[in-house]
Amino acid sequence: MRASLATAQGEVHAGVDYRQALDDVSVDAVDICLPHNLHAVVAVEAAQAGKHVLCEKPIAATLEQADQMIEAAGRAGVVLMIAENVRFSPLLRKVRDLLQRGVIGQPALIQVTRQCYLRRSFLEQRPWFLSAQAAAGGIMMSGGVHDFETMRMLVGEVESVYALRARQRFPEMEGDDTSTALVRFRDGAVGLLVESFIMKSLVTAAGPEIHTLRIDGDLGSLSVEDGRTIRLFSERDDVASLNDVASLSGEGLVQHEIYVPEQDTFVLEIGHFVRAVRTGEEPITSGRSQRKPLEIVLAAYRSMESGQPVRVL
């Protein structure tokens, strides 16, 4: 497998121990794609070896591990970036731009859903994901860490979270396969998050996930259901003057549709990482910034256990 991959990619060296890469003076940076509970130990060793680190989300399994990674990178003077691709989504950046322009006024409610179905092939290809220890939880960790970051990006910092775990559908998973969270933001807005591996439909049964987003404010609403089109209803008269806006009318009311061309967010995030390595600037998904969504997810798990809202510091 390793040899065939190396051959397919050209001049690539394959090994059985990650330390081979850390000991190689020709290696400038590493990309960590491992079970969540292994992120910290490898990232710390990589930083100590003088390698820049791009690490898959979540940053780590615990806040203590995250702090170890951040400290090790700081001491070594290397870049630590978390591969949180939602921050590089042109669609979400457009939504944030519209919100900052005040097209729906002050956001009051944000709703995010992640609809997935855990197929057998997924379980067979990623058996570590069935372990609550290796995965540091379940879908609230693997998906929720993305979506809490989306909420932060669009609405702001989280004050508290109240979470519930649904009855388990997939007994193979030790972690949650469906859970929800009610979020209060520091500015008084509220959010509703739904994360599920059991939402079977014609789309999800075939493999793709469905992500939906809706934000309501005092002047209108923004919603995304297809990953490409922002549907905007606004009471502001000047919205039609925005670029790339098509309008649909009905009964004297107007809905605007903004199409955002798709781009590979993984390519965008890796490009950002390379620039950070070359320039020394702190990446927008630095270890420090991506500690926060992990903190929120862990607060959600504490809430599931206690049955009470948990404050986020």
N, C-alpha and C positions, 0 to 999 in steps of 0.2 A: 504494500500500500504506500509506504513512505517513498520507496524507490520510484514507483509509477508516478506519484505526484511530483517528485523532483524532476523526472524526465519530462512530464507534461509542461512544467513551468520553465523549462530551460535550465539555466545555470543555478540550480538550487541544491543546497546541502540538506540532507535529512538526517535526523538523529533520534536517539531514544531517550536522551536526557537534556532538559532545557539548559542545564549548566554548561553544555557544550557551546551554546550560543553566548552565554555570559562570559565564557573564557576566551571567546574569539575577538581579537582586537579589531577585526574588520567590521564588527557589528556595532552600529551606533545606537540602535533603538530596538525595542522588542514590542510585540503586540501580544497581550495576554488574553487568550481565549480558553479559559479553564472553568471548571465548576466554581461557583461563587466563593466557597470557603477556602479556595486555594489562591485567590487573587493576591492577598496580602503577602504571604510568604514569598511568592515569586517576585512580586513587585519590589519588595524590600531588598531582596538579593540582587535584583537587576539594578536598582538605584545604587547600591553599594559597589556594584561592578562598573558604575559610571555609564550605564545605559539609560537613554530616555525611554519612558514607558507610556504606551497607549494600552489602556486596560478596558476590557468590556465592562458594561454596567451589570450589576451595581458595583460601586467602587470596592466593596468588601461585604463580608457577612455580618460584621459588627462595627460599631463606631470606634471601638478600641483598635481594631485592625485598620480601619480607614485612617485613623490618626497616625498609626505606625507608618503607613505608606506615605502620608503627607510629610511627616517628619524626615523620613529617609530620603525622599526626593529633595527636600529643602537642604539637608546637610550635604548631599552630593552635588547640588547645583544642577540637577537634571530636570527635564520637563516631565511632569506627571499629568496626563490627560485621560479622562474617562470618555469612552466611546458612546456618548449619549447622543444618538443621531437626531432626536426630536429637535434639539437646539439648532440644527442645520437645515431643517425642513423649510423650503421656500414657501410652502403653504402656510405653516404656522407663523413664519416671519411676516407674511402678508397679513394674517389675522392680527398679529400684535401691532403692526403698523396701523391698521384700521382702528383698532381700539385706542391707540395713542392719539389718533386724530379725533377721537370722540364721536365716531359715527353712530354709536348706540348709547352715547352718554356714559354714565358711570356703571360698570358691570356690577350686577347684583347676584347673578346665579350662573354657574358654569356646570355643565353636565358632560361627562366623558364616559364612553363605554368602550370596552375592548371585548369583542365577541370572537371566541375561538372554539375549536373543537379538538380535543386531544385524541388524535388518531393513533392507531396501533403503531404505525411506522415511526411516529415521533417518540413513543415510549421505547421502541427498540433501538433507535439511533442515539438517544440521549438517556440511558438508564440512570445516570447520576441525578437526573432531574427529579426522579421519584423519591429521592432521599431529602427529607426536610433539613438535614444537617448540611449536605453538600450544596443544596439549592438555597439554603438560608430561608426556607419557607416554601411558599407555593406561588400561585399566580399573582398574589398581591406584591410579592417581591419581584418576580420576573417581568410582569406587565405594569404593576402599579408604580414601580420606580420610574418608568417612562412617563406615565400619565400624571403623577404628582409633579414631575418636572415640567410637563406641559402646562399644568395649572399655575405653577410658579411663574413660568415664562409669560403667561398671558394675564394673570390677575394679580399676582404678588405673593408675599410670604404667608405661610400657613400658621395659624395660631393654635388650632386644636383639631383633633381628628377622632371620630367615633366610628368604629368599624365592626362589621358582623361577618362571620363565616357561615356559609350556607351548608346544608346537609351534603355530605360528600357523595359525589356520583362515581368517581373513579377510585376504588379502594387501593389501586396500585400506588397512588400518590400519598405520601405521608403529609405533605403540605396541602394548603387549601387549593381546591380546584375551582371554587367560586366564592367570591367575597365582595363586599361593598364597603364604601366609606362615605361618611358625611363630614365635610370639611368646613371649618370656619377660617376665613382669612383675616389678617390683621386689620384690614380696612372695613370689615363688617360684611363683606360678600360671603356667600356660602357656595359650596360645591358638592356635587354628587358624583361618585366614581363607582362604576360597575366593572369588575374584572371576572371573566368566566372562561373556563375551558369546556363547558358543557353545552354551549349554545350552538346546537346543530341546525344548519339550514342548508339549502342547496349550495351556497357559497362556501360556508365554513367546513362542511363535510368533505369538500374537495380539497381543502387545505388552506386557502387564503383566510386571513383575519379581516374582520370588519371593525373599523374604528369610527366612532361618531363623536362629534363635538358640537355643543350648542352653548352660546353665551347670550344672556338677556340683560339688558340695561334699561334705564328709564326712557331712552329714546328709540329703542328698537332691539333687534336681535341679529346674531351671526350664527350660521350653522354650517357644518361640513359633514357630508355623509358618504361621498364617493372618493375622498382623498385627492380631489382635483378642483372642485368647484366650491366657492364660498357663496352661500346664499345670505344676502343682507337685506333686512327690512329696517328702514330708518325714517324717522319723522323729520330729519334735516332736509331742507330743500336743496342744499348744495351737493348732495351725495352723487347725483348723476354726473357731475363734472369730474369725478375721479377717473383716472385712467383705467382702461380694461374693464369697464362696467357695461354690462348689457342689462336692459330693464324689461321686466314682465309686468303687465298691468292687469288689474282685475277689480271691478267694482270700485273704481276710483282710487285704488291703492296700488303701490308699485313695489315689486321685489326686484332687487338688483342681483345679478349673478356675475361673479368674478372668477374667471378661469385662471388657474396657476399651473403652468407646464410642469410636469413631473421631472424631478432630477434624482439621481442616486445619492441619497443622504450619506451613505457610507463612504462614497468617493469624496464628498464634500468634507466630511469630518476628518478623513485621513489627510486630505490636502491641508486642512487647518493645522493638523498635528505637525506635518512636515514644515510648515511655515513657522510654527512656534519653536521647533527645534533649531531652525536656521537663524531666526531673529532673536530668540531668547525671551520673547514676550509670553505672558501667561495666557494659556488657552482659555476660551470662554467656558469650557467644561473641565476646568482644573480640578484637582483633587479636593481643594477647599470648597469649591462651588458644589461639587457633586456629593459631598458629605451630607448636605441638607436633605435631598430626596431620600437617602438611606435613613436618615433620622426620622422622617415622616413615616416611611414604611414600617420601621420598627415600632414607632408609636402606635400605628394601626394594629400591629400584632399584639401589643400590650393591651389595647382596647378590646380586641377580640377575647382575650383571656379574662379581663376584669369585668367586661360588660359596661364599662364607663368611658366617657370621653377622656382622651389623654392630651395634655397640653404639650405643644412643641416649643422648645426653648428658642 
